[in-house]
Amino acid sequence: MSLRTRRSPRLTAATAGVVCAALLATGCNAAAKGGGSGEGGSGKAFTLVTPDPVAQNEFLKLAVTGVKAAAKAHGGSQKVFQSSDTDSRQQNVASAVDAAPDVVALVGFEFADIVAQQAEAHPKQQFLLVDACTKKTYENVTCAVFREHEAVYLAGAEAGLLTESGKVGAVDVLDTPQFRRYSEPFAAGAKKVNPKVSARTLFVGGQSPFNDAARAKDQAETLRSGGADQVMAAAAGGNTGVFQAAKGAKGGHGEGFQAYGVDANQCLGSPGVVVDNVLKKTDVAVERGIAQILDGKGGTTVSYGLKEGGMSLTGLEPGVADSKCLIAKPANKDVLRRVEKLRDAIVAGKLTVDDPAA
């Protein structure tokens, strides 16, 4: 399961059955208004279908980077179909399949049912479903899912090292094992480096848990009033509310707090309040997934975590100095060094992070 910086959550293979009940457009493509480009080549052909317009969505831009890298690596061509709603998603997938590329790659749980239908109707077409999986296994469907809890644990360790109040918290979308992947490991990481830390999680809930910035802001302010000075923002599209609460606090309305983002670098949109981000590298999953299929090893589910380079923190990536994240401050170098050691221990199998969804 993953949290998207837009309005909906993503699913891993474990949760798809629970929740799931650059750019070229063809003339009949419902997403044509999104514009796009394709890169020609004499080798393989790959098509990426996104659940929403790419625009400034850093998460989806990574997926585009991945399909471009695959095209370059295999001397082929790539196309990206941008969707905007359920109808355009269905039409884009149909258009992609009609063109019969070597691989049709799709990002998001929104495509789980669509891919299942197309996989049955077109058994020779290879599909790569990223950040979700179909309920049923198909020989022509490869799934790429993520171990988000590993990187969340590292963010929690940062919080445990940076907290001054000894209290950390998380604003999570729903109180389910899948979504607690973004809150329980955060608390565990904080307590690993600072056993005296106390942690509290509040959930958005309601009718629009994935896009309720107002409710997320209220929950963040409740955590702040309880003394939390480090808050994991795991409210999907509602994360803006958490960041607004952090900014409001910095503006003189009570004690402040620092936040942590998800999926992409959210420091850029809220500089001065976001410490770090739990990154999900869709570019890695797309490029490697395509290579796996071309190598004749498709039809399986591959999990990407810290070891595989599929999960990380902005603070552990090149270019952190320009990230606008608080973790990039010189005073936090020791914090990053300790977090790097924890990451290395997880990668080496010496430290196991409990998965609430397991």
matplotlib code that plots the C-alpha trace (Angstrom):
import matplotlib.pyplot as plt

x = [0.0, 1.2, 0.0, -0.3, 0.3, -3.0, -6.3, -6.1, -4.0, -2.1, -2.1, 0.5, -0.3, -1.4, -4.1, -5.2, -7.9, -9.1, -9.3, -9.4, -12.9, 7.2, 3.5, 1.7, -2.1, -3.8, -6.6, -9.2, -7.3, -9.5, -6.4, -5.4, -6.0, -3.0, -0.6, 2.5, 5.4, 6.9, 10.5, 11.2, 13.6, 14.2, 14.0, 11.3, 8.2, 6.9, 3.8, 3.1, -0.4, -0.8, -3.9, -3.8, -2.2, 1.6, 1.8, 3.8, 3.1, 6.6, 5.5, 4.2, 7.1, 9.4, 7.4, 7.9, 11.6, 11.5, 9.9, 12.2, 15.2, 13.9, 13.5, 17.0, 18.4, 16.7, 17.1, 13.4, 10.6, 8.2, 4.8, 3.0, -0.8, -2.1, -5.5, -7.8, -10.7, -12.1, -13.3, -10.0, -8.1, -10.1, -9.7, -6.0, -5.3, -7.4, -5.5, -2.2, -3.1, -4.4, -0.9, 0.6, 3.8, 6.2, 5.1, 2.2, 3.2, 0.6, 0.9, -1.7, -4.5, -7.0, -5.7, -6.0, -9.4, -8.8, -5.5, -7.2, -9.8, -7.2, -4.8, -7.5, -8.6, -5.1, -2.9, 0.1, 0.3, 2.7, 1.6, 3.6, 1.4, 3.3, 2.3, -0.7, -1.5, -4.4, -6.5, -5.8, -2.4, -1.8, 1.2, 1.3, 0.9, 4.0, 3.5, 5.9, 5.0, 6.9, 7.9, 7.0, 7.4, 11.2, 11.7, 9.0, 11.0, 14.0, 11.9, 10.8, 14.4, 15.1, 12.1, 13.4, 16.7, 15.3, 12.4, 12.9, 9.6, 10.0, 6.7, 6.1, 2.9, 1.4, -1.7, -2.8, -5.7, -7.4, -7.1, -6.3, -3.2, -2.4, -2.4, -0.7, 2.4, 2.9, 2.4, 3.5, 7.0, 7.4, 6.9, 9.1, 12.0, 11.7, 11.8, 14.7, 17.0, 15.2, 13.5, 11.9, 9.9, 6.1, 4.1, 0.5, -1.5, -4.6, -6.7, -8.4, -11.3, -14.7, -16.1, -13.0, -10.1, -7.7, -8.5, -9.6, -7.0, -9.2, -9.6, -5.9, -5.0, -7.3, -5.7, -2.2, -3.1, -4.4, -1.1, 0.7, -1.4, -0.5, 3.2, 4.3, 7.0, 7.6, 4.6, 4.5, 2.1, 0.4, -2.9, -2.5, -4.0, -4.7, -1.0, -1.3, -3.4, -0.7, 1.9, -0.4, -0.7, 3.0, 3.3, 0.7, 2.5, 5.7, 3.7, 3.4, 0.3, 1.6, 4.6, 5.6, 6.2, 8.1, 6.5, 7.6, 6.2, 5.5, 6.0, 8.0, 9.8, 7.1, 9.7, 9.6, 6.0, 6.3, 9.8, 10.8, 8.4, 9.2, 12.2, 12.3, 10.2, 9.5, 10.4, 8.8, 10.9, 8.5, 11.3, 13.3, 10.2, 9.2, 12.7, 13.5, 10.1, 10.3, 13.8, 12.4, 9.7, 12.0, 14.2, 11.4, 10.8, 7.4, 4.2, 5.5, 5.3, 8.5, 8.8, 11.0, 12.4, 15.6, 17.8, 16.5, 16.6, 12.9, 12.4, 14.5, 14.5, 15.2, 17.9, 19.7, 19.6, 22.0, 21.0, 19.7, 21.4, 19.0, 15.9, 14.7, 14.3, 15.2, 17.3, 19.8, 20.9, 24.5, 23.4, 21.6, 24.7, 25.0, 21.3, 21.8, 24.8, 22.9, 20.0, 22.4, 23.7, 20.1, 19.4, 22.6, 21.5, 18.1, 19.7, 22.1, 19.2, 20.6, 17.5, 13.9, 11.2, 7.8, 5.1, 1.7, 0.1, 1.9]
y = [0.0, 3.4, 6.9, 9.1, 12.8, 13.3, 12.1, 8.3, 5.6, 2.9, -0.8, -3.5, -7.1, -7.7, -5.0, -5.0, -7.6, -5.5, -2.0, -2.7, -4.2, 12.4, 11.9, 10.5, 10.3, 8.6, 10.4, 8.4, 8.6, 10.1, 11.7, 13.5, 16.8, 16.0, 16.2, 14.1, 12.7, 9.4, 8.5, 6.5, 3.5, 0.4, -2.0, -2.8, -0.7, 0.2, 2.1, 3.6, 4.5, 6.9, 7.2, 11.0, 13.7, 13.8, 17.6, 18.4, 15.1, 14.1, 10.5, 10.0, 11.9, 9.2, 6.5, 8.5, 8.6, 4.8, 4.0, 6.4, 4.7, 1.3, 2.5, 3.8, 0.7, -1.6, 0.7, 1.0, 3.5, 4.7, 6.3, 7.7, 7.9, 10.2, 9.5, 11.8, 9.6, 6.1, 6.3, 7.7, 5.0, 2.2, 3.9, 4.5, 0.8, -0.4, 2.0, 0.8, -2.9, -2.3, -1.0, -4.3, -3.0, -5.4, -4.2, -2.1, -0.6, 0.9, 2.7, 2.4, 0.3, 2.0, -0.4, -3.7, -4.7, -3.2, -5.2, -8.4, -8.0, -7.1, -9.9, -12.5, -11.1, -10.6, -13.5, -12.6, -9.0, -8.5, -6.1, -4.5, -3.3, -1.0, -0.4, -2.8, -6.3, -8.2, -10.5, -13.4, -14.4, -14.2, -15.4, -12.2, -9.8, -8.8, -6.9, -4.5, -3.7, -1.8, -2.3, 1.2, 0.3, 0.0, 3.7, 4.9, 3.3, 5.3, 8.5, 7.6, 7.3, 10.8, 11.9, 10.2, 11.8, 15.3, 15.5, 17.9, 17.1, 13.4, 13.0, 12.1, 11.4, 10.5, 11.6, 8.4, 8.0, 4.9, 2.6, -0.6, -2.8, -1.6, 2.1, 1.6, 0.9, 4.6, 5.1, 2.0, 1.8, 5.5, 5.1, 2.0, 3.8, 6.7, 4.4, 2.4, 5.4, 7.1, 4.5, 7.3, 8.6, 8.3, 8.1, 8.7, 8.2, 10.0, 8.9, 11.1, 8.7, 10.0, 10.0, 11.4, 10.1, 10.5, 14.1, 15.8, 18.5, 20.2, 17.0, 16.1, 19.6, 19.3, 16.0, 17.4, 20.3, 17.9, 16.1, 19.4, 20.4, 17.1, 17.9, 16.1, 18.1, 15.5, 14.4, 11.8, 13.1, 10.0, 11.6, 11.2, 14.4, 15.7, 16.1, 19.7, 20.2, 18.7, 21.0, 24.0, 23.1, 23.0, 26.4, 27.9, 26.7, 28.3, 31.5, 31.9, 30.0, 27.7, 25.3, 24.3, 20.9, 19.4, 17.1, 14.2, 13.7, 10.6, 9.3, 12.2, 15.3, 17.3, 19.7, 21.7, 22.7, 23.3, 24.5, 25.1, 22.6, 19.2, 17.3, 14.5, 12.3, 8.5, 8.1, 5.4, 5.0, 4.1, 4.7, 1.8, -0.5, 0.4, 0.1, -3.2, -4.6, -4.1, -5.7, -8.7, -9.3, -9.0, -11.5, -14.0, -13.8, -12.1, -13.3, -12.8, -10.3, -8.5, -6.5, -3.4, -2.1, -0.5, -3.3, -3.1, 0.7, 0.9, 2.8, 5.5, 8.9, 12.2, 12.7, 9.6, 10.5, 12.5, 16.2, 16.4, 19.8, 21.3, 19.4, 22.2, 19.6, 20.4, 17.2, 18.8, 21.3, 20.9, 20.5, 17.2, 15.4, 13.2, 12.3, 11.2, 9.2, 7.2, 6.7, 5.4, 2.8, 1.7, 1.5, -0.6, -3.0, -3.5, -4.0, -6.6, -8.4, -7.6, -5.5, -6.5, -3.9, -5.4, -5.0, -4.2, -5.6, -8.9]
z = [0.0, -0.8, -0.3, -3.3, -3.0, -4.9, -3.6, -3.5, -1.9, -3.7, -3.0, -2.7, -3.7, -0.1, -0.2, -3.8, -3.0, -0.2, -1.6, -5.3, -5.6, -22.5, -23.6, -26.7, -27.2, -30.2, -32.0, -30.1, -26.8, -24.0, -22.5, -25.7, -24.0, -21.8, -24.7, -25.0, -27.0, -27.9, -28.7, -31.7, -31.9, -33.9, -30.9, -28.4, -27.7, -24.3, -23.3, -19.9, -18.7, -15.8, -13.6, -13.7, -15.7, -15.0, -14.9, -11.7, -10.0, -9.0, -8.3, -11.9, -13.4, -11.9, -13.7, -17.0, -16.3, -15.8, -19.2, -21.0, -19.4, -20.5, -24.0, -24.0, -22.5, -25.1, -28.1, -28.4, -28.2, -25.5, -25.2, -22.2, -22.1, -19.4, -17.9, -16.0, -14.9, -15.0, -18.6, -19.9, -18.0, -19.7, -23.1, -22.7, -21.7, -24.7, -27.0, -25.6, -26.1, -29.6, -30.5, -29.2, -27.6, -26.0, -22.5, -21.3, -17.9, -15.6, -12.2, -9.5, -8.0, -10.4, -13.1, -11.2, -12.6, -16.0, -16.4, -15.3, -18.0, -20.7, -19.6, -20.1, -23.4, -24.7, -23.3, -25.6, -24.3, -21.4, -18.6, -15.8, -12.9, -10.5, -6.9, -7.1, -8.3, -9.8, -7.5, -9.7, -11.0, -14.8, -16.7, -18.7, -15.7, -13.7, -10.4, -8.7, -5.1, -2.3, 1.3, 2.4, 6.1, 5.8, 4.7, 7.1, 9.9, 8.9, 8.9, 12.4, 13.4, 12.2, 14.3, 17.3, 17.0, 16.3, 18.8, 21.7, 23.4, 23.3, 21.5, 17.9, 16.0, 12.7, 10.8, 8.9, 6.5, 7.9, 10.9, 8.9, 8.9, 5.4, 6.2, 9.5, 7.5, 7.6, 11.4, 13.4, 11.7, 12.3, 16.0, 16.0, 14.3, 16.7, 19.7, 18.3, 18.6, 21.5, 23.8, 25.9, 23.0, 23.1, 19.9, 19.0, 15.7, 14.7, 11.6, 9.0, 8.3, 7.2, 3.7, 2.0, 4.0, 1.1, 0.2, 3.4, 4.1, 6.7, 8.7, 8.4, 9.6, 12.6, 13.5, 13.1, 15.4, 18.0, 17.9, 18.3, 21.2, 22.8, 22.6, 19.4, 17.6, 14.8, 12.7, 9.9, 7.2, 5.8, 4.8, 1.0, -0.6, 2.9, 3.6, 2.6, 5.7, 7.9, 6.3, 6.8, 10.5, 10.7, 9.0, 11.3, 14.3, 13.0, 12.6, 16.3, 17.2, 19.9, 19.8, 16.4, 14.8, 11.9, 9.3, 7.1, 3.5, 1.3, -2.2, -3.6, -2.3, -0.5, 0.9, -2.3, -1.8, 1.9, 2.6, 6.2, 7.7, 6.1, 7.5, 5.0, 2.7, 2.3, -1.4, -3.5, -6.7, -9.4, -12.0, -10.6, -10.6, -14.2, -15.7, -13.8, -14.3, -18.1, -18.1, -16.1, -18.6, -21.6, -19.9, -19.8, -16.1, -16.1, -14.5, -10.9, -8.1, -7.1, -3.9, -3.8, -0.5, 0.7, -0.6, -4.1, -4.2, -4.6, -1.3, 0.2, 2.0, 0.3, 2.8, 1.6, -2.0, -4.2, -4.4, -0.9, -0.5, -3.0, -1.7, 0.6, 3.3, 6.9, 7.1, 4.6, 7.2, 8.3, 11.9, 10.9, 9.4, 12.5, 12.2, 8.7, 9.5, 12.2, 9.8, 7.1, 9.5, 10.2, 6.5, 6.0, 8.8, 7.1, 3.7, 5.2, 6.9, 10.4, 11.3, 10.4, 10.3, 11.3, 8.6, 10.0, 6.9, 7.0]

ax = plt.figure().add_subplot(projection="3d")
ax.plot(x, y, z, "-o")
ax.set_aspect("equal")
plt.show()
